[in-house]
């Protein structure tokens, strides 16, 4: 119980109430600091087990081999598609060769005029856009792969076989030869035949 105490009270000094000091509220208990786990700066730790390392190398080699096989498969499919497309275009364009021959014959007779001439030019333009190109022209060196010679005229003015007349043009599309050109060839005269035992044959 509190009581009044006179502590050197002078005149005009108020009385002070003394007694035990009020108890302080207990401070809240401090939580222990949470420890953070150290972070790995270099990624996962390397595998130390030799067996696991061997398995990892084997699986990596399998994945690399599988990827290479898939890349080769895609390239092969792309080549096959391009080849099939080229063959299909070549088959279609080959059906137009008789039409072009008829147009050439009509042009030689002077019958391709007026609107018919415009149709012929439009047809040639569209066929060229599909890759059709003529093969064989006067002055070309003779090539048995794209030329079909029906006659050969010896001439000393030529140092090699040369196409001098184109009887029927050939056509090709891409790497496909649709038809060889029918040509007449002129070239140097054949040399004298030689016999290894007795020399030149007269």
C-alpha positions in Angstrom: 0.0 0.0 0.0 1.3 3.5 -0.9 2.1 6.0 1.8 2.9 9.7 1.9 6.6 10.5 2.6 8.0 13.9 3.3 11.3 14.2 1.5 13.0 17.4 2.6 9.8 19.2 1.8 10.1 22.9 1.8 7.4 25.4 1.7 5.3 25.1 -1.4 6.7 21.7 -2.3 3.9 19.2 -3.0 3.7 15.9 -1.4 5.0 13.0 -3.6 3.4 9.6 -3.6 6.1 6.9 -3.2 6.0 3.2 -3.4 7.2 0.3 -5.5 7.7 1.1 -9.2 5.1 -0.3 -11.6 6.3 -3.5 -13.3 7.3 -3.2 -17.0 5.6 -5.3 -19.6 7.9 -8.1 -20.7 9.6 -7.5 -24.0 8.4 -9.8 -26.8 10.7 -12.7 -27.3 13.0 -12.2 -30.2 12.8 -14.8 -32.9 16.1 -16.4 -33.9 17.5 -15.1 -37.2 16.7 -17.4 -40.1 19.7 -18.8 -41.8 19.8 -18.7 -45.5 21.0 -21.6 -47.5 24.1 -20.8 -49.5 23.4 -20.5 -53.2 25.4 -22.4 -55.8 27.0 -20.0 -58.2 28.3 -22.6 -60.7 25.2 -24.7 -61.3 24.8 -28.3 -60.1 27.8 -30.0 -58.7 29.7 -32.2 -61.1 28.9 -35.9 -60.8 31.7 -37.7 -59.0 30.6 -41.3 -59.5 32.5 -42.9 -62.4 29.6 -45.1 -63.2 27.2 -42.1 -63.5 29.7 -40.3 -65.6 30.0 -43.2 -68.0 26.2 -43.4 -68.2 25.9 -39.7 -68.8 28.5 -39.8 -71.7 26.6 -42.8 -73.2 23.3 -41.0 -73.1 24.8 -37.8 -74.5 26.3 -39.8 -77.4 22.9 -41.4 -78.0 21.2 -38.1 -78.2 23.8 -36.7 -80.6 23.5 -39.7 -82.8 19.7 -39.5 -82.8 19.8 -35.8 -83.7 22.2 -36.5 -86.6 19.9 -39.2 -87.9 16.9 -36.9 -87.7 18.8 -34.2 -89.6 19.8 -36.6 -92.3 16.2 -37.8 -92.5 14.9 -34.3 -93.0 17.4 -33.6 -95.7 16.6 -36.8 -97.5 12.8 -36.1 -97.4 13.5 -32.6 -98.7 15.6 -34.0 -101.6 12.9 -36.7 -102.4 10.2 -34.1 -102.5 12.2 -31.9 -104.8 13.0 -34.9 -107.1 9.3 -35.9 -107.2 8.3 -32.3 -108.0 10.9 -32.1 -110.8 9.7 -35.4 -112.3 6.1 -34.4 -112.2 6.9 -31.0 -113.9 9.0 -32.8 -116.5 6.2 -35.3 -117.3 3.7 -32.4 -117.8 6.0 -30.3 -120.0 6.9 -33.3 -122.1 3.3 -33.5 -123.2 3.6 -30.0 -124.7 6.5 -30.8 -127.0 4.3 -31.8 -129.9 2.4 -28.5 -129.5 5.7 -26.6 -129.7 6.7 -28.6 -132.8 3.4 -27.7 -134.5 3.9 -24.0 -133.6 7.4 -24.1 -135.1 6.2 -25.7 -138.3 3.4 -23.1 -138.6 5.8 -20.3 -137.9 8.1 -21.6 -140.8 5.1 -21.4 -143.1 4.2 -17.9 -141.9 0.9 -19.0 -140.4 1.5 -17.7 -136.9 0.1 -14.2 -137.1 -2.4 -12.0 -135.3 -4.1 -13.3 -132.2 -2.7 -16.8 -132.8 0.8 -15.3 -132.5 -0.1 -13.8 -129.2 -1.4 -17.1 -127.9 1.8 -18.8 -129.1 4.0 -16.3 -127.3 1.9 -16.5 -124.1 2.3 -20.3 -124.2 6.1 -20.1 -124.6 6.3 -17.6 -121.8 4.4 -19.8 -119.4 6.4 -22.9 -120.3 9.6 -21.0 -119.8 8.4 -19.9 -116.3 8.0 -23.6 -115.4 11.7 -24.2 -116.3 11.4 -25.4 -119.9 14.4 -24.4 -122.0 15.4 -25.3 -125.6 18.5 -27.3 -126.3 20.6 -27.2 -129.4 21.5 -24.2 -131.6 23.5 -23.6 -134.7 27.2 -23.2 -133.8 27.0 -25.3 -130.6 29.8 -27.8 -130.1 28.4 -31.3 -130.7 27.6 -33.0 -127.4 26.2 -36.6 -127.7 24.5 -36.2 -124.4 22.1 -33.5 -125.7 22.5 -33.7 -129.5 21.4 -36.5 -131.9 23.4 -36.3 -135.1 21.7 -37.5 -138.3 24.5 -36.5 -140.7 28.2 -35.6 -140.5 29.9 -33.4 -143.1 33.7 -33.3 -143.1 35.0 -29.8 -143.5 38.4 -28.4 -142.9 37.1 -25.1 -141.7 36.0 -26.7 -138.4 38.5 -27.8 -135.8 35.9 -29.8 -133.9 32.4 -31.3 -134.5 29.9 -28.4 -134.6 26.2 -28.3 -135.1 25.5 -26.6 -138.4 21.8 -27.3 -138.8 19.1 -27.9 -136.2 16.4 -30.1 -137.7 14.4 -30.3 -134.5 15.1 -28.5 -131.2 15.6 -30.4 -128.0 14.2 -29.4 -124.7 15.2 -29.8 -121.0 13.8 -28.8 -117.6 16.2 -28.6 -114.7 18.5 -31.6 -114.9 16.0 -33.6 -117.0 16.5 -33.9 -120.7 13.1 -34.2 -122.3 14.3 -34.7 -125.8 17.7 -34.3 -127.5 18.1 -31.9 -130.4 18.3 -33.5 -133.9 21.2 -31.8 -135.7 23.5 -32.0 -138.7 27.2 -31.9 -137.7 30.2 -30.7 -139.5 33.8 -31.2 -138.4 37.3 -31.9 -139.4 37.8 -34.8 -141.9 38.8 -38.0 -140.3 42.5 -38.7 -140.2 44.1 -41.5 -142.3 43.9 -44.9 -140.7 47.2 -46.2 -139.4 48.5 -49.7 -139.1 51.0 -50.3 -136.2 53.0 -52.7 -138.4 53.1 -51.1 -141.8 52.3 -47.4 -141.1 49.6 -45.3 -142.7 47.0 -47.1 -144.9 46.5 -45.4 -148.3 
